[in-house]
C-alpha cells in the first residue's frame, strides 16, 4: 500500500466532523503550498514572460478594467 492509499483509507474512515475539520486544514495547507510555489516560480523568473505579455496588452489598450 502506498502512502497515498493509506491516507485515502484513513480519510474514508473519518467521521463527518473530522472530515469537515480535515477539509478546512487541507484547504489552508493547499493554499499555502500554492502560494509558496507561485513565489518560487516568480523568484526564478518563470512568470516574467507572462508579466511582459500582460503589460504589453495593457499598454496597447487591449486590457479592460474589471
C-alpha positions as YAML, in Angstrom:
chain: A
units: angstrom
residues:
- id: 1
  name: UNK
  ca: [0.00, 0.00, 0.00]
- id: 2
  name: UNK
  ca: [1.37, 3.41, -0.94]
- id: 3
  name: UNK
  ca: [1.38, 6.36, 1.46]
- id: 4
  name: UNK
  ca: [-1.39, 8.00, -0.59]
- id: 5
  name: UNK
  ca: [-3.52, 4.86, -0.43]
- id: 6
  name: UNK
  ca: [-3.01, 4.77, 3.34]
- id: 7
  name: UNK
  ca: [-4.12, 8.39, 3.65]
- id: 8
  name: UNK
  ca: [-7.15, 7.73, 1.43]
- id: 9
  name: UNK
  ca: [-8.07, 4.78, 3.63]
- id: 10
  name: UNK
  ca: [-7.85, 6.89, 6.79]
- id: 11
  name: UNK
  ca: [-9.81, 9.79, 5.25]
- id: 12
  name: UNK
  ca: [-12.60, 7.40, 4.28]
- id: 13
  name: UNK
  ca: [-12.90, 6.38, 7.95]
- id: 14
  name: UNK
  ca: [-13.25, 9.93, 9.31]
- id: 15
  name: UNK
  ca: [-16.48, 10.99, 10.96]
- id: 16
  name: UNK
  ca: [-18.38, 13.87, 9.35]
- id: 17
  name: UNK
  ca: [-16.99, 16.26, 11.96]
- id: 18
  name: UNK
  ca: [-13.44, 15.02, 11.44]
- id: 19
  name: UNK
  ca: [-13.86, 15.22, 7.67]
- id: 20
  name: UNK
  ca: [-15.02, 18.82, 7.96]
- id: 21
  name: UNK
  ca: [-12.01, 19.68, 10.12]
- id: 22
  name: UNK
  ca: [-9.71, 17.90, 7.67]
- id: 23
  name: UNK
  ca: [-11.19, 19.81, 4.72]
- id: 24
  name: UNK
  ca: [-10.53, 23.13, 6.45]
- id: 25
  name: UNK
  ca: [-6.98, 22.12, 7.34]
- id: 26
  name: UNK
  ca: [-6.25, 20.82, 3.85]
- id: 27
  name: UNK
  ca: [-7.68, 23.91, 2.12]
- id: 28
  name: UNK
  ca: [-5.31, 26.09, 4.17]
- id: 29
  name: UNK
  ca: [-2.40, 23.73, 3.59]
- id: 30
  name: UNK
  ca: [-3.05, 23.59, -0.14]
- id: 31
  name: UNK
  ca: [-3.39, 27.39, -0.42]
- id: 32
  name: UNK
  ca: [-0.09, 27.88, 1.40]
- id: 33
  name: UNK
  ca: [1.62, 25.33, -0.83]
- id: 34
  name: UNK
  ca: [0.24, 27.09, -3.92]
- id: 35
  name: UNK
  ca: [1.42, 30.48, -2.64]
- id: 36
  name: UNK
  ca: [4.90, 29.08, -1.97]
- id: 37
  name: UNK
  ca: [5.05, 27.60, -5.49]
- id: 38
  name: UNK
  ca: [3.98, 30.91, -7.09]
- id: 39
  name: UNK
  ca: [6.59, 32.79, -5.04]
- id: 40
  name: UNK
  ca: [9.28, 30.29, -6.03]
- id: 41
  name: UNK
  ca: [8.29, 30.47, -9.70]
- id: 42
  name: UNK
  ca: [8.24, 34.28, -9.61]
- id: 43
  name: UNK
  ca: [11.63, 34.38, -7.89]
- id: 44
  name: UNK
  ca: [13.05, 32.04, -10.52]
- id: 45
  name: UNK
  ca: [11.75, 34.25, -13.34]
- id: 46
  name: UNK
  ca: [9.26, 31.66, -14.60]
- id: 47
  name: UNK
  ca: [6.48, 34.27, -14.70]
- id: 48
  name: UNK
  ca: [8.47, 37.02, -16.41]
- id: 49
  name: UNK
  ca: [7.16, 36.25, -19.91]
- id: 50
  name: UNK
  ca: [3.56, 36.25, -18.66]
- id: 51
  name: UNK
  ca: [4.10, 39.58, -16.91]
- id: 52
  name: UNK
  ca: [5.66, 41.12, -20.03]
- id: 53
  name: UNK
  ca: [2.74, 39.87, -22.13]
- id: 54
  name: UNK
  ca: [0.20, 41.30, -19.69]
- id: 55
  name: UNK
  ca: [1.98, 44.67, -19.59]
- id: 56
  name: UNK
  ca: [2.17, 44.78, -23.37]
- id: 57
  name: UNK
  ca: [-1.55, 44.10, -23.66]
- id: 58
  name: UNK
  ca: [-2.29, 46.76, -21.05]
- id: 59
  name: UNK
  ca: [-0.08, 49.33, -22.76]
- id: 60
  name: UNK
  ca: [-1.61, 48.60, -26.16]
- id: 61
  name: UNK
  ca: [-5.11, 49.15, -24.80]
- id: 62
  name: UNK
  ca: [-6.20, 45.51, -25.06]
- id: 63
  name: UNK
  ca: [-6.82, 45.27, -21.32]
- id: 64
  name: UNK
  ca: [-10.00, 46.47, -19.68]
- id: 65
  name: UNK
  ca: [-10.96, 47.21, -16.11]
- id: 66
  name: UNK
  ca: [-12.94, 44.60, -14.27]
...
